[in-house]
Amino acid sequence: MRVIGALVGNSDTPAKISRNSWRASGVESTVEGGELVFVGKRLFQLWRSTVTTMKMARRAVFPICCAISIALLPLACPALARRPQGASSNLSKASVTGRIRVVSGEGVTNNLAGVTVKLTGPSGGPAPQSTVSDADGHYEFAHLAPGTYTQEASADGFKTWSAVITVGTDQALVKDVVLQISSVNQQVEVQGEAAEIATQNVAITATVNTDQLESLPLPTQKFTEALSLIPGVVRTSTGKLTFKGQAESQGMLVVDSAENVDPVSGSFSIPIPVDIIQSMTVYNLAESSEYGGFTGGLTTIETKPPSGTWDYKLRDFIPAFRGKNDHLVGLANWTPRFEFEGPLVKNKVNFSEEVTYELRRQPVRGLSFPENEIKTRSLTSFANLQVILSPRHLLNFHVNTFPLELDFANINALIPQTASTNYGRSGVSAGFSDSYQFVSGAVLNTLVRYTRFDSNAHGQGPADMEISPEGWGGNYFNSWNRKANQLEVLPAYQLSAKSWHGGHEVRFGTDILYRSYDGTSISHPIELLAQDGSIAERIDFRGAGLLSASDAEVAEFIQDRWTLNSHLTLNFGARLTSQSVGRRAAFAPRIGAAYSLNGGNTVIRAGAAEVYGHVPLLAVDFTGNQERVLSFFDSSGALIGQPIVLVNSYLLSSAPGVPRDPGSSPRTFSWNVVLEHQVRKNLNLRASYLDSHTVDLFLLDQVLDLAAGSGLLAMKNTGVSNYRQADITAHYRFSNRADMSVSYTWSRGRGDLNPLSDVLVPFQIPAIRPNAAGILSSDVPNRVVASGFFGLPWKMVVSPVADIHSGLPYSNVDVLQNYVGVPNDQRFPIYFSLDVRLYREFAFHIPHTESSKMHKVRLGVYSTDLTNRQNPHDVFNNITSPDFGKFAGFQRRYTGLVLDLVH
């Protein structure tokens, strides 16, 4: 469940007020009338301002949907009773206090000052509180609502301590904490004590935390590299990420509750620096109705809030040089990352900034040096400002800028630099979130996020593009420019805890999204060559190629997490979406359950969800693209017949020939089941099964009538994608110095092979074949992934990641790039890689500074593809090529240094 921002502090918090019963449902309301009138006013003001903004979209966003949105506002104030004058005197007396201690090796107990203690309530409820232990090691959280909390204590040089506590009404709970000195300076998150598997979380997820992102051997330190280690997430031979068999552009990336993708293509093109990521979660199933707008996978990222103390970190500031024939030939890469944070106004305003510069020259095997490098120049800046208006009211502001220049973006062993394309982007994502907790415990979250995303791509020159059996030649054919805008407004209201046959956490709200772009797409001719060099087909282009599209969506959602008892939790809700160029009303129900047995050592989870995706803006303005003109030639070079014009046209199931309104959007239905079992204190097993069925995907299909000399390049919404996955994961903690996870995944992906995400994203393919159904390009029947960390002598830490899986599928083609035989019935060799990171942290003190301030230097080495197996990336798949069936572009071992300075 998404919570915008966090409420911090341990100041007085008013207790719950008198209750009025909801007689119709038997549920008690603890929400105060005066507060909820205020909620209604705030939501109504937000709605009015949003309507003004939406004038940029179409004239109206469907009266029915707007009426539903407005009708939701009174739900925020079901009780109109006056505030009792004595409410402020009914403060809850519940509290948690204690001391933080450490036991030295000689058995001496000492109090610890400066330890950060965090108290987190149920998801979707009051935001986490934090405090710091004083000189005597004492800490306190006062005026707490009764309930179950997670308490954490952490400090540099000590193992993080965590426990689940229950606070009763007016209970003064004393919880002393004893921290252990860390025997490993840096490690993946491991709980100190075994505990029952929680049933509060119904969703089936895979989470990567901060420590893992810092420890994993990620070659370019991008969060997308960590995603590819999660079961069900596959990186194809072209570098695309796929989730549940569908490309990332059909999935969704949500950062701090807001969408964070390219508004036009849907790709994960807006970078998030790994150093500011607090957690990253991939959902097998989007059981919460707060999420929508995708048919593939859902990935959420929560960023770190700014700290109340000054701190800085400098990473990867030493450049790497490239050697060739025992000589230095310049920089290979330089990727310094600088992060700093601290209070601008103590206990009121905190600030953080992360700046990443990337200069990288990535070699591609199979091409000759120096014409074998992908060149990257980028600068990413992520600034976050947190304003604490009160212990119950928090504002967050953030600005993310991300300029990039990528030269020769798509080269491989069969595509030289001259035939490749350059890619560039610039833009900004800025917004704020407002989180307010009422005295009743209810929480109002309001988020506004604006994104400007400008992008372009172009070839290396104006020469005609050539496609021969040996690869590409000439210059890449297509150039485009796009200027995109996206505005999202998301007010959500979390009711205070309800009691009716168990506990209820009810959350509802409205998600308003507006996307638009203007641009151009201009192409020059393509020649398909036979093995003897003669032209077999020529593709010309005609038309202006002026593009423009927009879409407005309004979605209402409601979600209830119902905890019947300590063994059973249900999560159910629904989302109603209206799209200006898609479905007028799309109703998507969700349900999930978690049941524990065997004393809490075994948990069964299951869920089902229907989700509707956004209409791709590339589909909305499809007919504005240039039309293709096909000319075919015989072996002597003579023209066969007359050139055929492929007219861009919609062939939609709902309304054939509609010029600019697809009238539909993709829809997916998924269900899953998982069994988790704690075999012993330090060994957990998890087995799961997922089934996902997607329909109404947009695809391109070439329709030719050679006899009539006519044809269509048809946009259809009849695409299908089916994905099944079964996996089993074992997590074993050997000791505090070692931890390991191993997973085996079986999967099967089938569907249409010409979805927009493959034909137009990231770059338009030169020859568009007739659509076919078959094995998806990301289909990996068998995969094993193992990762972990191990403490070594001399305080060294090694973090390996091993990945072995079935080879990715590919198709054989003829001179005209048509399929030969069954599509995707061939496979690359079995893939195996072993990446390792080895490091140690050194602590030191700078003279003439505070005695309590210790600095750290992390020194180490990492290596990708340690075994140098040389997995191939490319294949000569043209049946007329003399090298037909040979693999190329072999991946090789790469080794680099780790040098980080941490304050």
Buried (B, 14 or more C-beta within 10 A) or exposed (E): BBBBBBBBBBEEBBBBBEBBEBEEEEBBBBBBBBBBBBBBEBBBEBBEEBBEBBEEBBEEBBEEBBEBBEEBBEBBBEBEBEBEEEBEEBBBEBBBBBBBBBEEEEEEEEBBBBBBBBBBBBBBBBBBBBBBBBEEBBBEBBBBBBBBBBBBBBBBEBBBBBBEEEBEEEBEBEBEBEBEEBEBBBBBBBEEEBEBBBBBBBBBBBEBBBBBBBBBBBBBBBBBBBBBBBBBBBBBBBEBBBBBBBBBBBBBBBBBBBBBBBBBBBBBBBBBBBBBBEBBBBBBBBBBBBBBBBBBBBBBBBBBBBBBBEBBBBBBBEEBEBEEEEEEEEEBBBBBBBBBBBBEEEEEBBBBBBBBBBBBBBBBBBBEEEEBBBBBBBBBBBBBBBBBEEBBBBBBBBBBBBBBBBBBBBBBBBBBBBBBBBBBBBBBBBBBBBBBBBBBBBBBBBBBBBBBBBBBBBBBEEBBBBBBBBBBBBBBBBBBBBBBBBBBBBBBBBBBBBEEEBBBBBBBBBBBBBBBBBBBBBBBBBBBBBBEEBBBBBBBBEBEBBBBBBBBBBBBBBBBBBBBEEEBBBBBBBBBBBBBBBBEEBEBEBBBBBBBEEEBBBBBBBBBBBBBBBBBBBBBBBBBBBBBBBBBBEEEEEEEEEEBBBBBBBBBEEEEEBEBBBBBBBBBBBBBBBBBBBEEEBBBBBBBBBBBBBBBBBBBBBBBEEEEEBBBBBBBBBBBBBBBBBBBBBBBBEEBBBBBBBBBBBBBBBBBBBBBBBBBBBBBBBBBBBBBBBBBBBBBBEBBBBBBBBBEEEBBBBBBBBBBBBBBBBBBBBBBBEBEEEBBEBBBBEBBBBBBBBBBBEEEEEEEEEEEEBBBBBEBBBBBBBEEBBBBBBBBBBBBBEBEEEBBBBBEBBEBEBBBBBB
